[in-house]
Amino acid sequence: MRDPLKRIWRCSRTPDAGSDKFPSLYGRKDYQQDVSRDELGSFLSQLTDEKNFFRVSSSDLLSSSEIVIVEKVDGLIAGIAGVRRHRGVPVFFIVIKAEFQGRGIGDKLMCRLLEIVKTQYNFLLLTVLKENKSAISLFQKYGYRTIGEKHGSYYMVFPINGKGKFFAKMLKTLFPIISVSL
């Protein structure tokens, strides 16, 4: 049975003409979004302690995201996950509001996002603070591998296909060199 609280949308730089809503993901009815840029901005501005683990500013997230999925509980946004571009590299992000953590929302978002991205990307990169043990555990559970560490953070990669496995090995090998510019 499909979870009626889950809403997914593809983030574009501008909403549909004449609307503050984003276009639906892949044009599928079951993926129709119902989250406006204002609602997402409001969710991000309400984050408190979560901001300590989420390093991207709201404006950067809104302007650089290619895919964002939203999990709602009782009509409220409980968490978001997505992919944005940073220097041409697809970077995964996820944030769950504190009051909804530990309820499996991260698992739901990860499963749905990985299903969506498997045909669009070869790999996903992410950065996570070393002290964010629950996030690290979630990422490792889904197959993310640590490729390096810097400034109190782990850099992790998720290889999606054969090319992704190649990129993951290459990134791990080159991390000491490329981390200088991170």
C-alpha positions as CSV (number, residue, x, y, z in Angstrom):
1,M,0.0,0.0,0.0
2,R,1.4,3.4,-1.0
3,D,2.0,5.8,1.8
4,P,-0.3,8.8,1.2
5,L,1.8,11.1,3.3
6,K,4.8,10.8,1.0
7,R,5.2,13.5,-1.6
8,I,8.0,13.7,-4.1
9,W,9.0,16.5,-6.4
10,R,11.7,17.3,-8.8
11,C,13.3,20.7,-7.9
12,S,13.9,23.0,-10.9
13,R,15.2,26.5,-10.8
14,T,11.7,27.9,-11.4
15,P,8.3,26.5,-10.5
16,D,5.7,25.8,-13.2
17,A,4.4,28.9,-14.9
18,G,1.8,30.7,-12.9
19,S,2.4,28.5,-9.8
20,D,4.7,28.4,-6.8
21,K,4.6,24.6,-6.9
22,F,7.4,22.6,-8.5
23,P,6.9,20.3,-11.5
24,S,6.1,16.7,-10.7
25,L,8.8,14.1,-10.8
26,Y,8.8,12.3,-14.1
27,G,5.2,13.4,-14.7
28,R,3.9,10.4,-12.8
29,K,0.6,10.9,-10.9
30,D,1.8,9.0,-7.8
31,Y,4.8,11.4,-7.6
32,Q,2.9,14.6,-7.7
33,Q,4.4,17.1,-5.4
34,D,2.6,19.4,-3.0
35,V,5.5,21.3,-1.6
36,S,6.2,24.9,-2.6
37,R,9.5,26.6,-2.4
38,D,8.1,28.7,0.5
39,E,7.1,25.5,2.4
40,L,10.6,24.0,1.9
41,G,12.2,27.3,2.9
42,S,10.0,27.4,6.1
43,F,11.0,23.8,6.9
44,L,14.7,24.6,6.6
45,S,14.4,27.8,8.6
46,Q,12.7,25.8,11.5
47,L,15.6,23.5,11.9
48,T,17.4,24.0,15.2
49,D,20.0,21.5,16.4
50,E,19.8,19.7,13.0
51,K,21.6,22.7,11.4
52,N,24.7,21.7,13.2
53,F,24.8,18.6,11.0
54,F,23.5,20.2,7.8
55,R,26.1,22.4,6.3
56,V,24.3,23.7,3.2
57,S,22.5,27.0,3.5
58,S,18.8,27.1,2.6
59,S,19.4,29.3,-0.4
60,D,22.2,27.1,-1.7
61,L,20.0,24.0,-1.3
62,L,17.1,25.6,-3.1
63,S,19.2,26.9,-6.0
64,S,21.4,23.8,-6.5
65,S,19.1,20.8,-5.9
66,E,18.2,18.6,-8.8
67,I,16.0,16.2,-6.9
68,V,14.3,16.6,-3.5
69,I,12.0,14.2,-1.8
70,V,9.8,15.1,1.1
71,E,8.4,13.0,3.8
72,K,5.3,14.4,5.6
73,V,3.8,13.2,8.9
74,D,0.4,14.6,9.8
75,G,0.7,17.3,7.1
76,L,4.1,18.5,8.4
77,I,7.4,18.1,6.6
78,A,9.3,15.6,8.8
79,G,12.4,15.3,6.6
80,I,13.9,15.8,3.2
81,A,16.5,14.1,1.1
82,G,17.9,14.9,-2.3
83,V,20.8,15.4,-4.7
84,R,22.4,18.7,-5.5
85,R,25.4,19.6,-7.7
86,H,28.6,20.9,-6.1
87,R,31.4,21.6,-8.6
88,G,29.7,19.2,-11.0
89,V,29.6,16.3,-8.6
90,P,26.2,14.8,-7.4
91,V,26.1,15.3,-3.7
92,F,23.5,13.5,-1.5
93,F,21.8,15.3,1.4
94,I,19.3,14.3,4.0
95,V,17.8,16.1,7.1
96,I,15.1,14.9,9.5
97,K,13.6,17.3,12.0
98,A,14.6,16.3,15.6
99,E,11.1,15.4,16.7
100,F,10.8,12.9,13.9
101,Q,14.2,11.2,14.2
102,G,14.3,7.5,15.1
103,R,10.9,6.8,13.4
104,G,12.3,5.3,10.2
105,I,11.9,8.4,8.1
106,G,15.5,8.3,7.1
107,D,15.1,4.8,5.8
108,K,12.0,5.7,3.9
109,L,13.7,8.7,2.3
110,M,16.9,6.7,1.5
111,C,14.9,3.9,-0.1
112,R,12.8,6.2,-2.3
113,L,15.7,8.4,-3.3
114,L,18.0,5.5,-4.3
115,E,15.2,4.1,-6.4
116,I,14.9,7.4,-8.2
117,V,18.6,8.1,-8.8
118,K,19.7,4.7,-9.9
119,T,19.1,5.6,-13.6
120,Q,20.4,9.2,-13.3
121,Y,23.7,9.0,-11.6
122,N,26.8,6.7,-11.5
123,F,27.6,7.6,-7.9
124,L,26.6,10.0,-5.0
125,L,29.0,11.8,-2.7
126,L,28.2,13.1,0.8
127,T,29.9,14.7,3.7
128,V,28.9,13.8,7.3
129,L,30.2,15.1,10.6
130,K,32.0,12.4,12.6
131,E,29.8,13.1,15.6
132,N,26.6,12.3,13.7
133,K,26.7,8.6,14.5
134,S,23.1,7.9,13.5
135,A,23.5,9.4,10.0
136,I,26.8,7.5,9.5
137,S,25.1,4.2,10.5
138,L,22.2,4.9,8.1
139,F,24.6,5.7,5.2
140,Q,26.7,2.6,5.9
141,K,23.5,0.5,6.0
142,Y,22.7,1.6,2.5
143,G,26.2,1.0,1.1
144,Y,28.0,4.3,1.4
145,R,31.8,3.9,1.8
146,T,34.2,6.3,3.5
147,I,36.8,7.6,1.1
148,G,38.5,10.1,3.4
149,E,38.1,12.5,6.3
150,K,38.9,16.1,6.8
151,H,37.9,18.9,9.3
152,G,35.9,16.5,11.5
153,S,33.9,15.1,8.6
154,Y,33.8,11.8,6.7
155,Y,33.5,12.0,2.9
156,M,31.5,9.0,1.7
157,V,30.6,7.7,-1.7
158,F,27.8,5.5,-2.9
159,P,28.6,3.6,-6.2
160,I,25.3,3.1,-8.1
161,N,26.7,1.1,-11.0
162,G,29.9,-0.2,-12.5
163,K,31.0,3.3,-13.5
164,G,30.2,4.4,-10.0
165,K,32.4,1.7,-8.5
166,F,35.3,3.0,-10.7
167,F,34.7,6.6,-9.6
168,A,34.5,5.4,-5.9
169,K,37.9,3.8,-6.2
170,M,39.3,6.8,-8.1
171,L,38.0,9.2,-5.5
172,K,39.4,7.1,-2.6
173,T,42.8,7.0,-4.3
174,L,42.8,10.7,-5.1
175,F,41.2,12.0,-1.9
176,P,44.5,13.1,-0.3
177,I,45.1,15.3,-3.4
178,I,41.6,16.7,-4.0
179,S,40.8,17.2,-0.3
180,V,43.1,20.2,-0.4
181,S,40.5,22.2,-2.3
182,L,37.5,21.0,-0.2
